[in-house]
């Protein structure tokens, strides 16, 4: 009886965890890292996407727009890698590098992204891990090098 239950569970697990390459048009979800937030990704074609991120940190918000090139990872069904670039604007009430606590701080800069994404074929979700450093050039000149994040998105076709 235990063997039969185990085999049924193993078959169901194998069926539900089957993965394939990117097969969605738009996805929305959450992003967890040093900058937590919301992410929306939309494919323009099979290998080109735009992504919008609204993230929160230092009593503020950062809006980021990225253009990404995405391709299947060779010999790894369901996995894609992507890289991209874009820009951000952020407004903070308690910015870490602001000596003046009375005013808000606005920063503008550019971003890079490098990531790995896993698309489930039997469920409308993707999970990904990426590194997104940001380089500020207006309002601040710091590099945000702590841009690692895990994202989980719900996919729409």
matplotlib code that plots the C-alpha trace (Angstrom):
import matplotlib.pyplot as plt

x = [0.0, 2.8, 4.6, 1.4, 0.8, 4.5, 4.3, 1.1, 2.5, 5.8, 3.9, 1.7, 4.8, 6.6, 3.5, 3.0, 6.7, 7.2, 8.7, 9.1, 10.7, 9.1, 5.5, 3.7, 3.1, 2.7, 3.4, 2.8, 4.2, 6.3, 10.0, 11.8, 15.3, 16.9, 14.4, 11.0, 8.3, 6.0, 7.1, 5.3, 7.0, 5.7, 7.2, 7.4, 8.4, 10.0, 13.3, 12.6, 10.7, 10.0, 9.8, 8.4, 9.3, 7.9, 10.1, 10.2, 13.1, 14.2, 10.7, 10.4, 9.6, 11.7, 10.2, 12.4, 11.9, 14.0, 14.5, 15.5, 16.8, 15.8, 16.9, 16.6, 19.4, 21.0, 20.2, 18.0, 14.4, 12.2, 15.1, 15.8, 18.5, 18.0, 20.0, 18.9, 19.3, 17.1, 16.6, 15.0, 13.7, 13.4, 11.9, 12.8, 11.9, 14.6, 17.4, 20.4, 23.0, 21.0, 22.5, 19.5, 16.6, 14.1, 13.6, 12.9, 15.6, 15.1, 17.5, 17.8, 20.0, 20.5, 20.2, 21.5, 20.0, 21.2, 18.8, 17.6, 13.9, 12.1, 8.8, 6.3, 4.5, 1.6, 1.1, 0.8, 3.9, 7.5, 10.1, 13.4, 16.5, 18.3, 21.0, 20.1, 22.8, 21.8, 24.0, 22.7, 23.8, 21.2, 20.5, 23.2, 26.3, 26.1, 25.9, 23.3, 25.2, 22.8, 20.2, 19.7, 16.1, 13.8, 10.7, 7.5, 5.1, 1.6, 1.6, -1.0, -1.1]
y = [0.0, 2.4, 1.7, 2.3, 5.6, 6.6, 5.8, 7.8, 10.7, 10.5, 10.4, 13.4, 15.3, 14.6, 15.8, 19.0, 20.0, 19.6, 22.8, 24.5, 27.6, 31.0, 30.6, 33.7, 37.2, 39.2, 38.4, 40.3, 39.4, 40.2, 40.8, 40.1, 41.4, 44.5, 46.4, 44.6, 45.4, 44.7, 43.6, 43.5, 41.9, 42.1, 40.3, 42.3, 39.1, 35.8, 37.3, 40.9, 42.1, 45.3, 45.2, 47.7, 47.5, 49.5, 48.9, 50.2, 51.1, 54.0, 55.3, 55.8, 54.3, 53.6, 53.2, 51.3, 50.6, 47.9, 46.6, 42.9, 40.3, 36.8, 33.4, 29.8, 28.4, 25.6, 22.0, 23.3, 22.9, 25.6, 27.9, 31.2, 33.7, 37.4, 40.6, 44.2, 47.8, 50.7, 53.6, 54.5, 57.4, 57.3, 59.5, 58.9, 60.5, 58.7, 58.1, 56.4, 58.8, 62.0, 64.2, 66.5, 64.6, 67.4, 67.1, 64.3, 63.0, 62.4, 60.2, 59.3, 56.7, 53.7, 50.0, 46.8, 43.4, 39.8, 36.9, 33.4, 32.5, 29.2, 28.8, 26.1, 24.5, 23.1, 26.2, 29.9, 30.9, 31.8, 32.1, 33.9, 35.2, 38.3, 40.8, 44.4, 46.9, 50.6, 53.6, 57.0, 60.2, 62.8, 63.5, 61.1, 59.4, 56.0, 52.6, 50.3, 47.1, 45.1, 44.5, 40.7, 39.6, 36.6, 37.1, 35.1, 36.1, 35.0, 34.6, 35.8, 34.6]
z = [0.0, 0.9, -2.4, -4.4, -2.6, -3.1, -6.9, -7.4, -5.5, -7.5, -10.8, -9.8, -8.7, -12.0, -14.0, -12.0, -11.9, -15.6, -16.9, -20.3, -21.8, -21.4, -22.5, -21.2, -22.5, -19.3, -15.6, -12.4, -8.9, -6.0, -5.5, -2.2, -1.5, -0.1, -2.2, -1.8, -4.3, -7.2, -10.6, -14.0, -17.0, -20.6, -23.6, -26.8, -28.7, -27.7, -26.6, -25.7, -22.6, -20.7, -16.9, -14.5, -10.8, -7.9, -4.8, -1.3, 1.0, 3.4, 3.8, 0.1, -3.3, -6.4, -9.8, -12.2, -16.0, -17.7, -21.2, -21.1, -23.5, -22.5, -23.9, -23.0, -20.9, -23.0, -21.9, -19.0, -20.0, -18.5, -17.5, -19.2, -18.5, -19.0, -19.0, -19.4, -18.6, -17.7, -15.3, -12.0, -10.0, -6.2, -3.6, 0.1, 3.4, 5.3, 2.8, 4.3, 2.9, 3.4, 6.3, 6.3, 7.9, 7.3, 3.5, 1.2, -1.2, -4.9, -6.8, -10.5, -12.0, -14.3, -13.7, -15.0, -14.4, -14.8, -13.9, -14.1, -14.5, -14.1, -15.9, -14.8, -17.8, -15.7, -13.5, -14.4, -12.4, -12.8, -10.1, -10.6, -9.0, -10.3, -9.5, -10.3, -9.3, -9.6, -10.3, -9.1, -10.9, -9.8, -6.1, -5.0, -6.4, -4.6, -6.2, -4.9, -5.2, -3.0, -5.6, -5.3, -5.4, -5.6, -7.6, -8.0, -10.8, -12.0, -15.8, -18.3, -21.9]

ax = plt.figure().add_subplot(projection="3d")
ax.plot(x, y, z, "-o")
ax.set_aspect("equal")
plt.show()
